[in-house]
């Protein structure tokens, strides 16, 4: 009886190292509860990938009028919240398209940065068309920039004194000015200005430009 009332040091150590079943069961229940909580937290937390998307970006600084190649673009993962509308997600879909304005390295390629229907629509409305113009005044090409609003004027059809210049379209939006070609182009000679216009006006301008000299007046 004295042994049970006064356990030996060995008995006390055994009791510490080998807890009774009630304490072991409580510990197991606590551990199981903790695992359930952790699982719930993990399920509740958003997947970081859910807020990111692959988009096409430029790999270097590019000039307006650049025809994009596989070396000019790559796909990167960006946060969805930072992306502009119309971001392109497939690199193959932009290869061979023409850049409408200058782009910095790492810039996301969007639909309105490329020559095409979306650019025309964003500039001049849903039925817009893009018309290339070769200007009679070559020096004027250096003065216009994408985004400028211009009126289009046709030179007199003949040298008749009664003939006069004719306004053929208003509020055209410049979407691209072709780049200078080093060593081959002086001033604006041979360069083109692309403008966006509603479909009917674009047809008129394109027809007149085939037979008469064209110039622009800037707003």
C-alpha positions in Angstrom: 0.0 0.0 0.0 2.9 2.3 0.8 4.2 1.7 -2.7 0.9 2.9 -4.3 0.7 6.0 -2.2 4.3 6.9 -2.7 5.2 6.0 -6.3 8.8 5.6 -7.2 10.6 7.9 -9.5 10.4 5.3 -12.2 6.6 5.0 -11.9 6.3 8.8 -12.1 8.4 8.9 -15.3 6.5 6.1 -16.9 3.2 8.0 -16.2 4.6 11.1 -17.9 5.9 9.3 -21.0 2.8 7.1 -21.3 -0.3 9.3 -20.6 -3.5 7.6 -19.8 -6.1 6.9 -22.5 -8.3 9.8 -21.6 -5.6 12.3 -22.2 -4.5 10.6 -25.4 -8.1 10.6 -26.8 -8.5 14.3 -26.0 -5.2 15.1 -27.8 -6.4 13.2 -30.8 -9.7 15.0 -30.9 -8.0 18.3 -30.6 -5.6 17.4 -33.5 -8.5 16.2 -35.7 -10.4 19.4 -35.0 -7.4 21.5 -35.9 -7.0 19.6 -39.2 -10.7 20.2 -40.0 -10.2 24.0 -39.4 -7.1 24.0 -41.6 -8.9 22.2 -44.4 -11.8 24.7 -44.2 -9.4 27.6 -44.4 -7.6 26.1 -47.4 -10.9 25.5 -49.2 -12.1 29.1 -48.5 -8.9 30.8 -49.7 -8.9 31.8 -53.3 -6.5 30.1 -55.7 -4.0 32.8 -56.7 -4.1 31.6 -60.3 -7.8 32.4 -60.4 -6.9 36.1 -60.6 -4.3 35.9 -63.3 -4.4 35.3 -67.0 -1.9 34.7 -69.9 -1.7 37.7 -72.2 0.5 38.7 -75.2 3.1 41.4 -74.5 5.8 43.1 -76.5 9.4 41.9 -76.1 11.0 45.2 -77.1 10.1 48.8 -78.1 8.3 48.9 -81.4 7.6 51.6 -83.9 4.2 52.3 -85.5 3.6 50.3 -88.6 5.7 47.3 -87.4 4.4 44.0 -88.7 4.6 41.8 -85.6 6.7 38.6 -85.7 7.3 35.8 -83.2 10.4 37.7 -81.9 8.3 40.8 -81.1 5.8 39.3 -78.7 5.6 36.7 -76.0 3.0 35.4 -73.5 3.2 36.4 -69.8 1.0 35.9 -66.8 -0.5 39.1 -65.5 -3.0 40.0 -62.7 -6.5 40.2 -64.2 -7.3 43.4 -62.4 -4.4 45.2 -64.2 -5.3 44.2 -67.8 -7.0 46.6 -70.3 -10.1 45.5 -72.2 -9.3 43.7 -75.5 -6.1 42.2 -74.3 -4.9 39.5 -76.7 -4.2 36.1 -75.2 -2.9 34.1 -78.2 0.5 35.1 -79.6 -0.2 33.3 -82.9 -3.3 35.6 -83.5 -1.2 38.8 -83.5 1.8 37.6 -85.6 1.6 39.2 -89.0 -0.7 42.0 -87.9 0.4 45.7 -88.0 1.0 47.8 -84.9 -1.0 51.0 -85.2 1.1 53.0 -82.7 4.4 52.9 -80.8 4.6 50.3 -78.1 7.0 49.9 -75.2 8.7 46.7 -74.1 6.4 44.7 -71.9 3.2 46.5 -73.1 0.1 44.3 -73.3 -1.1 44.0 -76.9 -4.8 44.9 -77.3 -7.2 44.8 -80.2 -7.2 48.5 -80.7 -3.4 48.6 -81.0 -3.5 46.6 -84.2 -4.8 47.7 -87.6 -8.2 46.1 -88.1 -11.9 46.4 -87.6 -11.6 47.0 -83.8 -9.3 49.9 -84.3 -11.5 51.5 -87.0 -14.6 51.0 -84.8 -12.9 52.6 -81.7 -11.8 55.6 -83.8 -14.8 56.4 -86.0 -17.8 54.2 -85.0 -19.2 50.7 -85.7 -19.3 51.0 -89.5 -15.9 52.6 -89.9 -13.3 51.8 -92.5 -9.6 52.6 -92.7 -8.3 54.5 -95.8 -4.7 54.9 -96.8 -3.8 58.4 -98.1 -0.7 59.6 -100.0 -0.6 63.3 -99.3 0.2 65.9 -102.0 2.2 67.9 -99.4 4.8 65.4 -98.3 6.0 67.6 -95.4 2.5 67.4 -93.8 3.2 63.7 -93.0 5.7 64.7 -90.4 3.1 66.9 -88.6 0.2 64.5 -88.1 0.1 61.9 -85.4 -2.2 59.0 -84.6 -5.3 60.3 -82.8 -5.3 63.6 -84.7 -8.7 64.6 -86.2 -8.4 66.0 -89.7 -10.5 67.1 -92.7 -9.7 65.7 -96.1 -9.4 68.1 -99.0 -9.1 67.2 -102.7 -7.1 69.4 -105.0 -8.8 71.0 -108.1 -9.5 68.4 -110.7 -8.1 70.6 -113.4 -6.0 73.7 -113.9 -9.2 75.6 -114.8 -9.2 78.9 -113.0 -12.8 78.3 -111.8 -11.9 75.0 -110.2 -11.2 75.0 -106.5 -10.1 72.6 -103.7 -13.0 70.5 -102.4 -13.7 69.3 -98.9 -14.6 65.6 -99.3 -14.6 64.4 -95.7 -14.6 65.8 -92.2 -13.6 64.5 -88.7 -11.4 61.7 -90.0 -9.2 60.1 -87.3 -5.6 59.4 -88.0 -4.8 55.8 -86.9 -1.3 55.4 -88.4 1.5 57.4 -90.0 3.9 55.2 -91.8 7.5 55.3 -90.4 10.4 56.8 -92.3 12.6 54.4 -94.1 16.2 55.2 -93.4 18.2 56.1 -96.5 15.3 55.7 -99.0 12.7 58.2 -98.0 13.3 62.0 -97.7 10.7 64.0 -95.8 7.2 62.5 -96.3 7.7 61.2 -99.8 6.3 57.7 -100.3 4.8 57.6 -96.8 1.2 57.0 -96.0 -1.3 58.3 -93.6 -4.1 55.9 -92.6 -7.4 57.5 -91.4 -10.6 56.0 -90.0 -13.9 57.2 -91.4 -17.6 56.0 -91.5 -18.0 53.5 -94.4 -19.8 55.9 -96.9 -17.2 58.7 -96.4 -14.3 56.2 -96.6 -15.6 55.0 -100.0 -15.8 58.5 -101.3 -12.3 59.4 -100.1 -10.8 56.2 -101.5 -12.3 56.9 -104.9 -11.3 60.6 -105.1 -7.7 59.7 -103.9 -7.2 57.6 -106.9 -7.6 60.5 -109.3 -6.9 63.7 -107.4 -4.2 65.0 -105.1 -5.2 64.8 -101.4 -4.2 67.0 -98.5 -5.3 67.4 -94.9 -6.4 70.2 -92.6 -5.9 69.7 -88.9 -8.4 70.5 -86.2 
